[in-house]
């Protein structure tokens, strides 16, 4: 598995924090706060792997992993699979324990519900001859430090039983893992370390969807049935649309609809039979034709076994709350909710089941990068702040009665990480370079690395230690594996330059191992490290790495940067979705109606007033940022790096002229405003040569008068606006 950039960063942070806390005299707590869909289990699995691998301090570590409900079993399966190749750690249940203790580098998986406190002894259900207290004691008696992982810790944080259990285990380190953590162990004398995965980074890396839409286009649906039929039909229509889009993207994913039934209540009709019948009679979705699966505590259909496969024929899954925790099915794209009350409270946990991207990257078709919720409710509340930023509850549309395509040339900057870190291509490039140079013939396989230790050294001049150390002799000492590993990693790190070592060392390491395996037929990593670290071979390998980096630079980094600037014809988006942080404001000339706004600067507010008052303005559009649906002009900073300039306002006048203006005031009219202003001026000039009728630039308000600068040689002096600053006449 190739780790995402944010995962690699947080794994290293976690490892460093835990190693530091292991040196403390007290038991400590660390929290991994990571959004649903970010790969929490993978990050913890890799962290534990790096913690135990070739420790220099020779500490012996044992692990207990506790999770609510049946999540511990799912986690055990995932980690078993993750460690399948190198078996760095062993995943065990109570029945697997040898000598009634947790062995070094073993993870014991338990769930909260299986633990009962009887006579101050933590009993494990159905294992009367075994108890956790004794297991912990025997493990510690062997000199092992215990690290406790509490998965989905927010489910247990408020229970006194949980706190007592952790106190009795008394782990050296408690690692709480949750999207919404609530501290289980609260030590007033110690603030827990927190490693947080930013929500925006998870979206940016294509792990989860960009946003979730609620009831999009529901007003266009037609059905003979009631509200339930309406939302089911809307969900099925959206599924068909997504399936067509995925096929166009060459993806095999068959998007899945999740229908969450309300919990059964005494005296209230159970909706399950009703919904199953409706799916069959109105939509031809049944268990018999393979399109329907059911996951209820009292009923589970056989086709659940393969439901998580990307091309499973199951189109609809009926479930209740039980499925929500820990279930991972990236092809789930649409959630249908039926509730028998007036409103529904959304949280990230609620929509977590449809947040994952099935192919772990964002598609060219933006509709495939969103999650969809269809519900028969009119009132929706948002529970958590993070959900407020993510869940879309408002939708505004372009007023096509007055809008005609403007077809402005716009750009979108594609991310290019390869400039700062080596990508997967480096491995193939190194293999090509080393093969061409016949490195496999030059390597001395008998040479081994040794440590040279100075014998009887003397400092001849105390103020010039480096240059004047007298050595009577050198003692050669055989290196231990831990030392070899350490020196090899230093060698790799040193040879990463100019690329970031944290992101690139793994690429070089993999490239070397791959070369030795293919060309020299050696797979043992320690043997490879010993060979490379020898004086006879080190410079030869270093030379080939340097040449491979040069080849990588030419093949990847120096590829014409324009290839990363996508050019396209831009028009005002037909539909824009907004989350609950936006508020509706009455505007008459906004081409997007209704007009939703969050926080606006004073110049933006005043400019909107000007546009609204002007009899010459037909419509105006408040532009957004970063996304491809918004208009941008290409500009370069002082270092030559390319960016998108997302100009604040685009508007059309009665004579067809298009205005493109960016509001500024004071300091914001200085700094990089020069590069942006000149790029916009150049853009307008070139487009007008092609037959467009554009006007625009950076615009400021001074003494209630609006002036703009459209010069290709921009300057700003607040006390002297005579030169190049024109009066805007609307």
C-alpha positions as CSV (number, residue, x, y, z in Angstrom):
1,X,0.0,0.0,0.0
2,X,1.3,3.4,-0.9
3,X,0.8,5.8,2.0
4,X,-0.6,9.3,1.3
5,X,1.5,12.3,2.1
6,X,-0.5,13.3,5.2
7,X,-0.5,9.6,6.4
8,X,3.3,9.4,6.1
9,X,3.6,12.7,8.0
10,X,1.3,11.7,10.9
11,X,2.8,8.2,11.2
12,X,6.2,9.7,11.7
13,X,4.8,12.2,14.2
14,X,3.0,9.5,16.1
15,X,6.1,7.3,16.2
16,X,8.3,10.2,17.5
17,X,5.7,11.3,20.1
18,X,5.3,7.7,21.4
19,X,9.0,7.1,21.6
20,X,9.5,10.3,23.5
21,X,6.7,9.4,25.9
22,X,8.1,5.9,26.5
23,X,11.0,7.6,28.2
24,X,8.7,9.3,30.7
25,X,8.5,8.0,34.3
26,X,4.7,8.3,34.2
27,X,2.0,6.7,32.0
28,X,1.0,9.0,29.2
29,X,-1.8,9.5,26.7
30,X,-1.6,10.4,23.0
31,X,-4.5,11.0,20.7
32,X,-4.8,10.4,17.0
33,X,-7.6,12.6,15.8
34,X,-8.3,11.6,12.2
35,X,-11.5,12.0,10.1
36,X,-13.6,9.1,8.9
37,X,-12.1,7.8,5.7
38,X,-8.6,9.0,6.4
39,X,-7.2,5.5,7.0
40,X,-6.9,5.6,10.8
41,X,-6.4,1.8,11.0
42,X,-3.6,1.9,8.4
43,X,-1.9,4.8,10.1
44,X,-1.9,3.1,13.5
45,X,-0.8,-0.2,12.0
46,X,2.2,1.4,10.3
47,X,3.0,3.4,13.4
48,X,3.1,0.2,15.5
49,X,5.2,-1.5,12.8
50,X,7.8,1.3,12.9
51,X,7.8,1.4,16.7
52,X,8.9,-2.2,17.0
53,X,11.2,-2.5,14.0
54,X,14.9,-2.8,15.1
55,X,14.6,-0.7,18.2
56,X,18.0,0.6,19.3
57,X,17.0,0.8,23.0
58,X,15.9,-2.9,22.9
59,X,12.6,-2.1,24.6
60,X,10.1,-4.9,24.4
61,X,6.6,-3.8,23.5
62,X,3.3,-5.5,23.8
63,X,0.0,-4.1,22.6
64,X,-3.7,-4.3,23.6
65,X,-6.2,-3.1,21.0
66,X,-9.7,-2.5,22.4
67,X,-12.7,-1.5,20.3
68,X,-16.5,-1.3,20.7
69,X,-18.9,-3.9,19.4
70,X,-17.4,-6.1,16.7
71,X,-15.0,-3.5,15.4
72,X,-12.1,-5.3,17.2
73,X,-12.6,-8.3,14.9
74,X,-12.6,-6.1,11.8
75,X,-9.5,-4.3,13.0
76,X,-7.7,-7.6,13.7
77,X,-8.5,-8.8,10.2
78,X,-7.2,-5.6,8.7
79,X,-3.9,-5.7,10.6
80,X,-3.4,-9.4,10.0
81,X,-3.6,-8.6,6.3
82,X,-1.4,-5.5,6.7
83,X,1.4,-7.5,8.4
84,X,1.0,-10.5,6.1
85,X,4.3,-10.1,4.2
86,X,6.8,-9.3,6.9
87,X,5.0,-10.5,10.1
88,X,6.5,-7.6,12.0
89,X,3.7,-8.0,14.6
90,X,1.4,-10.8,15.4
91,X,-2.4,-10.2,15.9
92,X,-3.9,-12.5,18.5
93,X,-7.1,-13.2,20.5
94,X,-7.2,-14.4,24.1
95,X,-7.3,-18.1,22.9
96,X,-4.0,-17.5,20.9
97,X,-2.0,-16.4,23.9
98,X,1.0,-18.5,24.9
99,X,1.8,-18.9,28.6
100,X,-1.1,-16.6,29.5
101,X,0.7,-13.4,28.5
102,X,1.2,-11.1,25.5
103,X,4.5,-11.9,23.8
104,X,6.8,-9.2,22.4
105,X,5.4,-7.5,19.3
106,X,2.0,-9.1,19.8
107,X,-1.3,-7.3,19.6
108,X,-4.1,-8.7,21.8
109,X,-7.5,-7.7,20.3
110,X,-10.5,-7.3,22.7
111,X,-13.9,-5.6,22.6
112,X,-15.4,-3.5,25.4
113,X,-18.5,-5.6,25.7
114,X,-16.6,-8.8,26.4
115,X,-15.0,-7.3,29.5
116,X,-16.8,-7.5,32.9
117,X,-15.6,-6.2,36.2
118,X,-16.1,-8.9,38.9
119,X,-14.5,-8.6,42.3
120,X,-12.0,-6.0,40.9
121,X,-10.8,-8.5,38.3
122,X,-11.3,-7.9,34.6
123,X,-12.9,-11.1,33.5
124,X,-13.1,-12.0,29.8
125,X,-16.5,-13.5,28.8
126,X,-16.6,-17.3,28.3
127,X,-13.0,-17.5,29.6
128,X,-13.5,-18.1,33.4
129,X,-10.0,-19.4,33.8
130,X,-8.5,-16.3,32.2
131,X,-8.7,-12.6,33.2
132,X,-7.1,-9.6,31.8
133,X,-5.6,-8.5,35.0
134,X,-3.5,-11.6,35.2
135,X,-2.5,-11.4,31.5
136,X,-1.3,-7.9,32.0
137,X,0.7,-8.8,35.2
138,X,2.5,-11.7,33.5
139,X,3.3,-9.5,30.5
140,X,4.8,-6.7,32.6
141,X,6.7,-9.3,34.7
142,X,8.6,-10.2,31.5
143,X,9.7,-6.6,31.3
144,X,7.5,-5.6,28.4
145,X,5.9,-2.1,28.1
146,X,2.2,-2.2,27.3
147,X,0.8,0.2,24.7
148,X,-3.0,0.3,24.8
149,X,-4.9,1.4,21.6
150,X,-8.5,2.5,22.1
151,X,-10.2,2.4,18.7
152,X,-13.2,4.8,18.2
153,X,-12.5,6.0,21.7
154,X,-15.4,8.5,21.7
155,X,-17.8,5.5,22.1
156,X,-16.4,4.7,25.6
157,X,-15.0,8.0,26.8
158,X,-17.9,8.8,29.1
159,X,-18.1,5.5,30.9
160,X,-16.7,5.0,34.4
161,X,-16.1,1.3,33.5
162,X,-13.7,2.3,30.7
163,X,-11.7,4.6,33.0
164,X,-11.4,1.9,35.7
165,X,-10.4,-0.7,33.1
166,X,-7.6,1.5,31.7
167,X,-6.4,2.3,35.2
168,X,-6.2,-1.4,36.0
169,X,-4.3,-2.1,32.8
170,X,-2.1,0.9,33.6
171,X,-0.5,0.9,30.1
172,X,2.7,2.9,29.6
173,X,1.1,4.6,26.6
174,X,-2.6,5.0,25.9
175,X,-3.3,5.8,22.2
176,X,-6.8,7.0,21.6
177,X,-8.0,6.9,18.0
178,X,-11.2,8.7,16.9
179,X,-12.6,11.3,14.4
180,X,-14.2,13.0,17.4
181,X,-12.2,12.1,20.5
182,X,-13.3,12.7,24.0
183,X,-10.5,12.1,26.5
184,X,-10.9,8.8,28.3
185,X,-8.0,9.3,30.8
186,X,-7.9,12.9,32.1
187,X,-4.8,13.6,34.0
188,X,-4.8,17.2,35.4
189,X,-1.0,17.2,35.6
190,X,-0.5,16.3,32.0
191,X,-1.9,17.6,28.7
192,X,-2.2,14.7,26.2
193,X,-0.3,14.9,23.0
194,X,-2.6,15.2,20.0
195,X,-1.6,14.3,16.4
196,X,-4.4,15.6,14.2
197,X,-5.1,14.8,10.6
198,X,-6.5,17.9,8.9
199,X,-9.8,17.2,7.2
200,X,-8.8,19.3,4.2
201,X,-5.7,17.2,3.7
202,X,-7.8,14.0,3.5
203,X,-10.0,15.6,0.8
204,X,-7.0,17.0,-1.0
205,X,-5.4,13.6,-1.3
206,X,-8.5,12.1,-2.8
207,X,-9.3,9.8,0.0
208,X,-12.7,11.1,0.7
209,X,-15.4,13.0,-1.2
210,X,-15.2,16.8,-1.5
211,X,-18.7,17.4,-0.1
212,X,-22.1,15.8,0.5
213,X,-25.2,17.0,-1.2
214,X,-28.7,16.6,0.4
215,X,-31.6,16.0,-1.9
216,X,-30.0,17.5,-5.1
217,X,-32.5,17.9,-8.0
218,X,-35.3,16.3,-5.9
219,X,-37.7,18.9,-7.4
220,X,-37.2,17.4,-10.8
221,X,-38.2,13.9,-9.8
222,X,-41.7,12.6,-10.7
223,X,-43.3,9.6,-9.0
224,X,-46.8,8.2,-8.4
225,X,-46.0,7.4,-4.8
226,X,-45.5,9.5,-1.8
227,X,-42.4,11.0,-0.1
228,X,-40.7,7.6,0.4
229,X,-41.1,6.7,-3.3
230,X,-39.8,10.1,-4.3
231,X,-36.5,9.9,-2.4
232,X,-35.9,6.2,-3.4
233,X,-36.5,7.1,-7.1
234,X,-34.1,10.1,-6.8
235,X,-31.5,7.9,-5.2
236,X,-31.8,5.2,-8.0
237,X,-31.7,7.9,-10.7
238,X,-28.5,9.4,-9.1
239,X,-27.0,5.9,-8.9
240,X,-27.6,5.4,-12.7
241,X,-26.0,8.8,-13.4
242,X,-22.9,7.9,-11.2
243,X,-22.6,4.5,-12.8
244,X,-22.5,6.0,-16.3
245,X,-19.9,8.5,-15.1
246,X,-17.7,5.8,-13.5
247,X,-17.8,3.8,-16.7
248,X,-16.6,6.8,-18.6
249,X,-13.8,7.1,-16.2
250,X,-12.8,3.4,-16.9
251,X,-13.7,2.5,-13.3
252,X,-15.3,-0.9,-12.5
253,X,-17.1,0.5,-9.4
254,X,-20.8,-0.2,-9.1
255,X,-22.1,2.6,-6.8
256,X,-24.1,1.4,-3.8
257,X,-27.2,2.9,-2.2
258,X,-27.6,2.6,1.5
259,X,-31.1,2.8,2.9
260,X,-31.1,3.4,6.7
261,X,-34.3,2.3,8.3
262,X,-35.5,3.9,11.6
263,X,-35.1,1.8,14.7
264,X,-38.1,-0.3,15.7
265,X,-40.3,1.3,18.3
266,X,-43.0,-0.3,20.4
267,X,-46.4,0.4,18.9
268,X,-45.0,1.8,15.7
269,X,-45.1,0.1,12.3
270,X,-41.7,-1.5,11.4
271,X,-40.7,0.1,8.1
272,X,-38.6,-2.8,6.8
273,X,-41.4,-4.8,5.2
274,X,-43.0,-1.7,3.7
275,X,-39.7,-0.5,2.1
276,X,-38.8,-4.0,0.8
277,X,-42.2,-4.2,-0.8
278,X,-41.9,-0.8,-2.3
279,X,-38.4,-1.6,-3.8
280,X,-39.9,-4.7,-5.4
281,X,-43.1,-3.4,-6.8
282,X,-42.1,0.1,-7.9
283,X,-38.4,-0.3,-8.7
284,X,-37.8,-4.0,-9.4
285,X,-35.0,-4.2,-6.7
286,X,-35.2,-7.5,-4.9
287,X,-33.0,-10.0,-3.2
288,X,-34.0,-12.6,-5.8
289,X,-32.5,-10.6,-8.7
290,X,-29.4,-9.8,-6.6
291,X,-29.9,-6.1,-6.4
292,X,-31.0,-6.0,-2.8
293,X,-29.1,-7.0,0.4
294,X,-30.3,-6.7,4.0
295,X,-28.2,-6.2,7.0
296,X,-30.3,-6.3,10.2
297,X,-29.6,-7.9,13.6
298,X,-32.5,-10.3,12.9
299,X,-31.9,-10.8,9.2
300,X,-28.8,-11.0,7.0
301,X,-29.0,-12.0,3.4
302,X,-26.3,-14.3,1.9
303,X,-25.2,-11.7,-0.7
304,X,-23.6,-9.6,2.0
305,X,-20.5,-11.7,1.7
306,X,-19.3,-9.9,-1.5
307,X,-21.1,-6.5,-1.1
308,X,-17.8,-4.6,-0.5
309,X,-16.3,-5.7,-3.8
310,X,-16.2,-2.8,-6.3
311,X,-18.2,-4.6,-9.0
312,X,-20.7,-6.4,-6.7
313,X,-24.2,-6.6,-8.4
314,X,-25.9,-5.4,-5.1
315,X,-27.3,-2.0,-5.8
316,X,-29.2,-1.3,-2.5
317,X,-28.4,-2.2,1.1
318,X,-31.0,-2.0,3.8
319,X,-29.6,-1.5,7.3
320,X,-30.2,0.1,10.7
321,X,-27.7,1.6,13.1
322,X,-25.6,-1.5,13.7
323,X,-23.8,-1.1,10.4
324,X,-22.5,2.4,11.1
325,X,-19.4,1.6,13.2
326,X,-16.3,0.4,11.4
327,X,-17.9,-0.8,8.2
328,X,-15.8,0.0,5.2
329,X,-17.3,-0.1,1.7
330,X,-15.8,2.6,-0.5
331,X,-18.3,2.1,-3.3
332,X,-21.2,3.3,-1.1
333,X,-22.1,6.6,-2.6
334,X,-25.7,7.4,-1.7
335,X,-27.5,7.4,1.6
336,X,-31.3,7.3,1.9
337,X,-32.7,8.1,5.4
338,X,-36.2,7.5,6.7
339,X,-36.9,8.8,10.1
340,X,-40.2,8.9,11.9
341,X,-39.7,12.2,13.6
342,X,-39.5,15.8,12.4
343,X,-35.8,16.3,11.9
344,X,-32.5,14.4,11.6
345,X,-29.2,15.4,13.3
346,X,-26.3,14.9,11.0
347,X,-22.7,14.2,12.1
348,X,-19.6,13.0,10.4
349,X,-20.3,9.6,11.9
350,X,-23.7,9.5,10.1
351,X,-22.4,10.2,6.7
352,X,-19.1,8.4,7.1
353,X,-20.3,5.4,5.2
354,X,-20.5,7.4,1.9
355,X,-17.5,9.6,2.3
356,X,-14.8,7.3,0.9
357,X,-13.6,7.6,-2.6
358,X,-13.7,4.1,-4.2
359,X,-10.6,4.4,-6.3
360,X,-8.8,6.6,-3.7
361,X,-8.5,9.7,-6.0
362,X,-10.8,12.3,-7.3
363,X,-12.2,11.9,-10.8
364,X,-12.4,14.4,-13.7
365,X,-16.2,14.2,-13.4
366,X,-17.0,16.4,-10.3
367,X,-20.3,14.6,-9.7
368,X,-18.4,11.5,-8.8
369,X,-16.4,13.4,-6.1
370,X,-19.5,14.1,-4.0
371,X,-21.7,12.0,-1.7
372,X,-25.4,12.1,-1.8
373,X,-28.1,12.0,0.8
374,X,-31.8,11.7,0.0
375,X,-34.3,12.0,2.8
376,X,-38.0,12.6,3.3
377,X,-37.5,15.2,6.0
378,X,-37.8,19.0,5.7
379,X,-35.7,19.9,8.7
380,X,-32.1,19.0,9.2
381,X,-29.7,20.0,11.9
382,X,-25.9,19.6,11.9
383,X,-24.3,18.2,15.0
384,X,-20.6,18.9,14.7
385,X,-18.5,21.9,13.5
386,X,-16.6,19.7,11.1
387,X,-19.8,18.4,9.6
388,X,-21.0,22.0,9.1
389,X,-18.1,22.6,6.7
390,X,-18.7,19.3,4.9
391,X,-22.4,18.7,4.5
392,X,-24.1,20.7,1.8
393,X,-27.6,21.9,2.8
394,X,-28.2,24.8,0.4
395,X,-28.2,24.8,-3.4
396,X,-28.2,27.9,-5.6
397,X,-28.7,27.9,-9.4
398,X,-27.7,30.0,-12.3
399,X,-30.4,32.3,-13.7
400,X,-30.4,31.0,-17.3
401,X,-33.3,33.4,-18.2
402,X,-30.7,36.2,-18.5
403,X,-27.4,34.3,-18.7
404,X,-25.6,33.6,-22.0
405,X,-22.3,31.8,-22.1
406,X,-19.3,34.1,-21.7
407,X,-16.7,31.4,-22.5
408,X,-13.8,33.0,-20.7
409,X,-10.5,31.2,-20.8
410,X,-9.7,30.0,-17.3
411,X,-7.0,27.8,-15.8
412,X,-6.7,25.2,-13.1
413,X,-3.4,24.4,-11.5
414,X,-2.7,20.6,-11.2
415,X,-0.7,19.7,-8.1
416,X,2.9,18.6,-8.7
417,X,4.4,17.0,-5.7
418,X,7.2,15.5,-7.8
419,X,9.1,18.8,-7.6
420,X,9.7,18.4,-3.8
421,X,9.7,14.6,-3.4
422,X,10.5,11.6,-5.4
423,X,7.6,9.7,-6.8
424,X,7.1,6.0,-7.6
425,X,8.7,6.6,-11.0
426,X,12.2,6.9,-9.4
427,X,12.4,3.1,-8.8
428,X,12.2,2.4,-12.5
429,X,14.5,5.2,-13.4
430,X,17.2,4.0,-10.9
431,X,16.9,0.4,-12.3
432,X,17.4,1.7,-15.8
433,X,20.4,3.9,-14.8
434,X,22.1,1.2,-12.7
435,X,21.5,-1.4,-15.4
436,X,23.0,0.8,-18.1
437,X,26.0,1.5,-15.9
438,X,26.4,-2.3,-15.1
439,X,26.3,-1.6,-11.4
440,X,25.6,-5.2,-10.8
441,X,29.0,-6.1,-12.2
442,X,30.8,-3.4,-10.1
443,X,29.4,-4.4,-6.7
444,X,31.7,-6.4,-4.6
445,X,29.4,-8.9,-2.9
446,X,32.1,-10.1,-0.5
447,X,32.7,-6.6,0.9
448,X,31.0,-6.0,4.3
449,X,30.5,-2.9,6.3
450,X,32.6,-2.5,9.5
451,X,32.8,0.2,12.1
452,X,36.1,1.8,12.6
453,X,36.8,3.1,16.1
454,X,39.7,5.4,16.8
455,X,42.3,4.0,19.1
456,X,44.5,6.2,21.4
457,X,43.5,9.5,19.9
458,X,45.1,12.8,21.0
459,X,44.0,16.4,20.5
460,X,47.2,18.2,19.5
461,X,45.7,21.7,19.4
462,X,42.8,22.3,21.7
463,X,41.4,25.1,19.6
464,X,41.5,23.2,16.4
465,X,40.1,19.8,17.3
466,X,38.8,18.8,13.8
467,X,42.1,19.3,11.9
468,X,44.5,18.2,14.6
469,X,43.5,14.8,16.1
470,X,46.3,12.3,16.3
471,X,45.2,8.7,15.8
472,X,47.5,6.0,17.0
473,X,45.4,3.4,15.3
474,X,41.9,2.1,14.2
475,X,40.0,-0.8,15.6
476,X,37.5,-2.5,13.2
477,X,34.4,-3.7,14.9
478,X,31.7,-5.9,13.4
479,X,28.4,-4.1,13.2
480,X,25.1,-5.3,14.8
481,X,21.9,-5.3,12.7
482,X,20.4,-2.3,14.6
483,X,23.5,-0.3,13.8
484,X,23.6,-1.4,10.2
485,X,19.9,-0.4,9.9
486,X,20.6,3.0,11.4
487,X,23.7,3.7,9.2
488,X,21.8,2.6,6.1
489,X,18.9,4.9,6.8
490,X,21.4,7.8,7.3
491,X,23.0,6.9,4.0
492,X,19.6,6.9,2.3
493,X,18.6,10.2,3.9
494,X,21.9,11.9,2.9
495,X,21.3,10.9,-0.7
496,X,17.8,12.3,-0.9
497,X,18.9,15.9,-1.4
498,X,17.4,18.1,-2.9
499,X,14.2,16.1,-2.3
500,X,12.5,16.0,1.1
501,X,13.9,13.0,3.1
502,X,10.7,12.2,4.9
503,X,8.8,11.7,1.6
504,X,11.7,10.4,-0.6
505,X,13.9,8.1,1.5
506,X,11.3,5.3,1.0
507,X,11.5,5.7,-2.8
508,X,15.3,5.4,-2.8
509,X,15.3,2.4,-0.4
510,X,12.7,0.6,-2.5
511,X,14.7,1.3,-5.7
512,X,17.9,-0.2,-4.2
513,X,16.1,-3.3,-2.9
514,X,14.4,-3.8,-6.3
515,X,17.7,-3.5,-8.1
516,X,19.4,-6.0,-5.9
517,X,16.5,-8.4,-6.2
518,X,16.3,-8.2,-10.0
519,X,19.9,-7.9,-11.0
520,X,21.9,-9.6,-8.2
521,X,19.2,-12.0,-7.0
522,X,19.5,-10.9,-3.3
523,X,16.4,-10.2,-1.3
524,X,17.6,-10.1,2.3
525,X,17.5,-6.5,3.3
526,X,20.2,-6.7,6.0
527,X,22.6,-8.4,3.6
528,X,22.0,-5.7,1.0
529,X,22.6,-3.0,3.6
530,X,25.9,-4.6,4.7
531,X,27.1,-4.8,1.1
532,X,26.2,-1.1,0.3
533,X,27.7,0.3,3.5
534,X,31.1,-1.2,2.7
535,X,33.8,1.2,1.7
536,X,34.2,-0.7,-1.6
537,X,30.6,-0.2,-2.7
538,X,29.2,3.0,-1.0
539,X,30.5,5.5,-3.6
540,X,29.4,3.3,-6.5
541,X,25.8,3.2,-5.3
542,X,25.9,6.9,-4.4
543,X,27.1,7.8,-7.9
544,X,24.2,5.8,-9.4
545,X,21.6,7.4,-7.1
546,X,22.9,10.8,-8.1
547,X,22.7,10.0,-11.8
548,X,19.1,8.5,-11.3
549,X,18.1,11.8,-9.6
550,X,19.4,13.8,-12.6
551,X,17.4,11.5,-14.9
552,X,14.3,11.8,-12.7
553,X,14.6,15.6,-12.8
554,X,14.7,15.6,-16.6
555,X,11.9,13.0,-17.0
556,X,9.5,14.2,-14.2
557,X,10.5,17.6,-12.6
558,X,11.6,19.4,-15.7
559,X,8.7,18.3,-17.8
560,X,7.1,21.5,-19.2
561,X,5.2,23.0,-16.3
562,X,2.5,24.1,-18.6
563,X,1.4,20.5,-18.6
564,X,0.2,21.1,-15.1
565,X,-1.9,24.1,-16.0
566,X,-5.2,23.0,-17.4
567,X,-6.8,25.5,-19.7
568,X,-10.5,25.5,-20.4
569,X,-13.5,27.7,-21.3
570,X,-15.2,28.9,-18.2
571,X,-18.8,29.8,-17.6
572,X,-20.7,30.6,-14.4
573,X,-21.5,27.3,-12.8
574,X,-25.1,26.0,-13.3
575,X,-25.4,24.9,-9.6
576,X,-23.3,25.8,-6.5
577,X,-23.7,24.0,-3.2
578,X,-23.2,25.6,0.2
579,X,-22.8,24.3,3.7
580,X,-24.6,25.6,6.7
581,X,-22.0,28.2,7.5
582,X,-23.4,30.2,4.6
583,X,-26.4,32.6,4.9
584,X,-28.9,33.7,2.3
585,X,-28.8,37.3,1.4
586,X,-31.4,39.0,-0.8
587,X,-29.7,40.2,-4.0
588,X,-31.5,41.2,-7.3
589,X,-28.6,40.9,-9.8
590,X,-26.7,37.9,-8.6
591,X,-26.6,35.5,-11.5
592,X,-26.6,32.7,-8.9
593,X,-29.9,32.6,-7.0
594,X,-30.4,32.7,-4.1
595,X,-27.2,34.4,-3.2
596,X,-25.4,32.7,-0.2
597,X,-22.4,34.3,1.5
598,X,-20.2,33.5,4.4
599,X,-17.8,36.2,5.7
600,X,-17.1,39.1,3.2
601,X,-14.6,41.9,3.4
602,X,-15.8,45.5,3.6
603,X,-14.6,46.2,0.1
604,X,-16.5,43.2,-1.2
605,X,-19.7,44.3,0.5
606,X,-19.4,47.8,-0.8
607,X,-18.6,46.6,-4.4
608,X,-21.7,44.4,-4.3
609,X,-23.8,47.5,-3.3
610,X,-22.3,49.3,-6.3
611,X,-23.2,46.5,-8.7
612,X,-26.7,46.2,-7.4
613,X,-27.4,49.9,-7.8
614,X,-25.9,50.2,-11.3
615,X,-28.5,50.4,-14.1
616,X,-25.8,49.3,-16.6
617,X,-25.1,46.0,-14.8
618,X,-27.2,43.0,-16.0
619,X,-25.8,40.4,-13.6
620,X,-22.8,39.8,-11.4
621,X,-21.1,36.7,-10.0
622,X,-19.1,36.5,-6.7
623,X,-16.2,34.1,-7.6
624,X,-14.9,31.3,-5.3
625,X,-11.5,29.9,-4.9
626,X,-9.3,26.9,-5.7
627,X,-11.9,24.7,-7.4
628,X,-12.1,24.2,-11.1
629,X,-15.7,25.5,-11.3
630,X,-14.4,29.0,-10.4
631,X,-12.7,31.4,-12.8
632,X,-8.9,31.9,-12.5
633,X,-6.1,33.8,-14.3
634,X,-2.6,32.4,-14.4
635,X,0.1,34.3,-12.5
636,X,3.7,33.7,-11.3
637,X,5.2,34.7,-8.0
638,X,8.7,36.1,-7.6
639,X,10.2,32.6,-7.6
640,X,8.5,31.7,-10.9
641,X,6.0,29.4,-9.2
642,X,2.6,29.3,-11.0
643,X,-0.7,30.0,-9.3
644,X,-4.3,30.7,-10.1
645,X,-5.6,34.2,-9.4
646,X,-9.3,33.8,-8.5
647,X,-10.6,37.2,-9.2
648,X,-13.4,38.4,-6.8
649,X,-16.1,39.5,-9.3
650,X,-17.2,38.9,-12.8
651,X,-20.2,40.8,-14.2
652,X,-21.9,41.7,-17.5
653,X,-23.0,45.1,-18.7
654,X,-25.9,45.9,-21.1
655,X,-23.6,46.3,-24.1
656,X,-22.1,42.8,-23.5
657,X,-18.9,44.0,-21.9
658,X,-17.6,41.6,-19.2
659,X,-16.1,43.1,-16.1
660,X,-13.4,41.2,-14.2
661,X,-12.4,43.0,-10.9
662,X,-10.6,42.1,-7.7
663,X,-11.4,44.3,-4.7
664,X,-8.4,45.6,-2.6
665,X,-7.8,48.0,0.2
666,X,-4.6,49.3,1.9
667,X,-2.0,46.6,2.4
668,X,-3.9,44.1,0.2
669,X,-3.2,46.4,-2.8
670,X,0.5,45.8,-2.3
671,X,2.8,42.8,-2.1
672,X,2.0,40.1,-4.6
673,X,-0.9,42.3,-5.8
674,X,1.6,43.6,-8.4
675,X,2.1,40.2,-10.0
676,X,-1.6,39.4,-9.9
677,X,-2.6,42.8,-11.3
678,X,-0.1,42.6,-14.2
679,X,-1.2,39.0,-15.0
680,X,-4.9,40.1,-15.1
681,X,-4.0,43.1,-17.3
682,X,-2.1,40.9,-19.7
683,X,-4.9,38.4,-19.8
684,X,-7.5,41.1,-20.6
685,X,-5.4,42.6,-23.3
686,X,-4.8,39.2,-25.0
687,X,-8.4,38.1,-24.8
688,X,-9.6,41.4,-26.3
689,X,-7.3,40.8,-29.2
690,X,-9.2,37.6,-29.8
691,X,-12.5,39.4,-30.0
692,X,-13.6,39.5,-26.4
693,X,-14.9,42.7,-24.7
694,X,-13.3,42.7,-21.3
695,X,-12.5,45.4,-18.8
696,X,-11.1,45.0,-15.3
697,X,-8.2,45.0,-12.9
698,X,-7.6,45.6,-9.2
699,X,-10.1,48.0,-7.8
700,X,-10.1,50.1,-4.6
701,X,-12.6,52.5,-3.0
702,X,-11.2,55.9,-1.8
703,X,-13.4,58.7,-0.6
704,X,-16.5,56.8,-1.8
705,X,-15.0,56.7,-5.4
706,X,-14.0,53.4,-7.1
707,X,-10.8,53.4,-9.1
708,X,-9.2,50.5,-10.9
709,X,-5.7,49.7,-12.3
710,X,-5.4,47.8,-15.6
711,X,-1.8,48.7,-16.3
712,X,0.7,46.0,-17.3
713,X,3.2,47.9,-15.0
714,X,1.3,48.0,-11.7
715,X,2.1,50.4,-8.9
716,X,0.2,51.5,-5.8
717,X,0.6,54.6,-3.7
718,X,-2.5,55.3,-1.6
719,X,-1.6,59.0,-1.5
720,X,-1.1,59.3,-5.3
721,X,-3.7,57.5,-7.4
722,X,-3.5,59.9,-10.4
723,X,-1.3,57.6,-12.5
724,X,-2.8,54.4,-14.0
725,X,-5.8,54.4,-11.6
726,X,-8.9,54.9,-13.7
727,X,-12.4,55.9,-12.4
728,X,-14.9,53.1,-12.8
729,X,-18.1,54.3,-14.5
730,X,-21.1,52.0,-14.1
